[in-house]
Amino acid sequence: MRINRSEFYEPLPAHEVLKVVASAWDKEITGTNWYGRGGRVVFDTAEVDGLLHTHPDAFLLLALLRRHHWGREFVVANGMHETMPAGGWRRHRFAAARKQLIELGEIVELTPASRHRGPARYRFKGGQK
């Protein structure tokens, strides 16, 4: 309440402050308060139960893409195969995982690869075009 009164141009009504505090405390006690605890890569249970079990390489690639590129366009160039876990993957294994993500609609190709534009550019499903 003190911070609300002293640091905001227009303080919130007391009942609003109590709602915010209750919500924050609920997240803390349920273990869902991620503030200050580093980044998160989030998957819903259907993705884990489905993609992980049917296409584990695609799931791992998707996890790495979300980790490094969430919220923006990205490139999934063939050279990335060398940086995959366990000392890298063979190029065809990497390409197959990327193809699976495209076919499943997990990633969407925005521009194809070309000598003039460079590597293909992608976004995650549901992202803006």
C-alpha positions as CSV (number, residue, x, y, z in Angstrom):
1,M,0.0,0.0,0.0
2,R,2.9,2.3,0.8
3,I,4.5,1.8,-2.6
4,N,1.1,2.3,-4.3
5,R,0.6,5.6,-2.5
6,S,4.1,7.0,-2.9
7,E,5.4,5.7,-6.3
8,F,2.4,5.8,-8.7
9,Y,1.1,8.9,-10.4
10,E,-2.4,7.7,-9.8
11,P,-2.6,5.1,-7.0
12,L,-4.8,2.1,-7.4
13,P,-7.8,1.7,-5.1
14,A,-7.1,-0.5,-2.1
15,H,-9.2,-3.4,-3.3
16,E,-7.2,-3.5,-6.6
17,V,-3.9,-3.5,-4.7
18,L,-5.1,-6.4,-2.6
19,K,-6.2,-8.3,-5.8
20,V,-2.7,-7.8,-7.3
21,V,-1.0,-8.9,-4.1
22,A,-3.2,-12.0,-3.7
23,S,-2.5,-13.0,-7.3
24,A,1.2,-12.6,-6.9
25,W,1.2,-14.5,-3.7
26,D,-0.8,-17.3,-5.3
27,K,1.8,-17.7,-8.0
28,E,4.6,-17.8,-5.4
29,I,3.0,-20.5,-3.3
30,T,2.0,-22.6,-6.3
31,G,5.5,-22.4,-7.9
32,T,4.3,-20.5,-11.0
33,N,6.1,-17.3,-10.2
34,W,8.8,-17.2,-12.8
35,Y,9.9,-13.6,-12.2
36,G,13.6,-13.4,-11.7
37,R,14.2,-17.1,-12.2
38,G,15.5,-17.1,-15.8
39,G,13.8,-17.8,-19.0
40,R,11.3,-20.6,-19.8
41,V,10.6,-22.8,-22.7
42,V,6.9,-23.7,-22.5
43,F,5.2,-26.8,-24.0
44,D,1.6,-27.8,-23.4
45,T,1.0,-31.4,-22.4
46,A,-0.4,-32.3,-25.8
47,E,2.9,-31.3,-27.4
48,V,4.9,-33.4,-25.0
49,D,2.5,-36.4,-25.2
50,G,2.3,-36.2,-29.0
51,L,5.3,-34.7,-30.7
52,L,7.9,-36.0,-28.2
53,H,6.7,-39.5,-28.5
54,T,6.1,-39.6,-32.2
55,H,8.9,-37.3,-33.5
56,P,11.5,-36.8,-30.7
57,D,14.1,-35.2,-33.0
58,A,11.5,-32.6,-34.1
59,F,10.5,-32.0,-30.5
60,L,14.1,-31.3,-29.5
61,L,14.6,-29.0,-32.5
62,L,11.4,-27.2,-31.6
63,A,12.6,-26.8,-28.0
64,L,15.8,-25.3,-29.1
65,L,14.1,-22.9,-31.6
66,R,11.7,-21.7,-28.9
67,R,14.6,-21.3,-26.5
68,H,16.5,-19.0,-28.8
69,H,13.9,-17.4,-31.1
70,W,10.5,-17.0,-29.4
71,G,8.5,-14.0,-30.6
72,R,10.5,-13.3,-33.8
73,E,11.3,-14.6,-37.2
74,F,14.2,-17.0,-37.4
75,V,16.4,-19.1,-39.7
76,V,16.8,-22.9,-39.4
77,A,19.9,-23.3,-41.6
78,N,21.4,-26.7,-42.4
79,G,24.6,-25.7,-40.6
80,M,22.7,-25.8,-37.3
81,H,23.0,-29.6,-37.5
82,E,26.6,-29.3,-36.2
83,T,25.4,-27.6,-33.0
84,M,22.7,-30.1,-32.0
85,P,23.1,-32.0,-28.7
86,A,25.4,-34.9,-28.3
87,G,28.1,-33.6,-30.6
88,G,25.8,-32.7,-33.5
89,W,23.5,-34.5,-35.8
90,R,24.0,-35.7,-39.4
91,R,22.6,-33.2,-41.8
92,H,19.8,-35.5,-43.1
93,R,18.6,-36.1,-39.5
94,F,18.4,-32.4,-38.9
95,A,16.7,-31.7,-42.3
96,A,14.1,-34.4,-41.5
97,A,13.3,-32.9,-38.1
98,R,12.9,-29.4,-39.7
99,K,10.7,-30.9,-42.4
100,Q,8.5,-32.6,-39.8
101,L,8.0,-29.3,-37.9
102,I,7.0,-27.7,-41.2
103,E,4.6,-30.5,-42.1
104,L,3.0,-30.4,-38.6
105,G,2.6,-26.7,-38.9
106,E,4.8,-26.0,-35.8
107,I,6.9,-23.6,-37.9
108,V,5.8,-21.7,-41.0
109,E,8.1,-20.8,-43.8
110,L,7.9,-17.1,-44.6
111,T,10.4,-16.8,-47.4
112,P,12.1,-19.7,-49.2
113,A,15.9,-19.9,-49.3
114,S,17.5,-18.3,-52.4
115,R,20.9,-17.1,-53.5
116,H,19.6,-13.5,-53.5
117,R,17.7,-13.5,-50.1
118,G,19.7,-16.0,-48.2
119,P,18.4,-18.8,-46.0
120,A,14.7,-19.5,-45.6
121,R,13.0,-17.5,-42.8
122,Y,10.4,-19.0,-40.4
123,R,8.0,-18.1,-37.7
124,F,6.2,-20.2,-35.1
125,K,2.6,-21.3,-35.7
126,G,0.1,-18.6,-34.7
127,G,2.7,-15.8,-35.1
128,Q,2.1,-12.7,-37.1
129,K,3.0,-12.8,-40.8
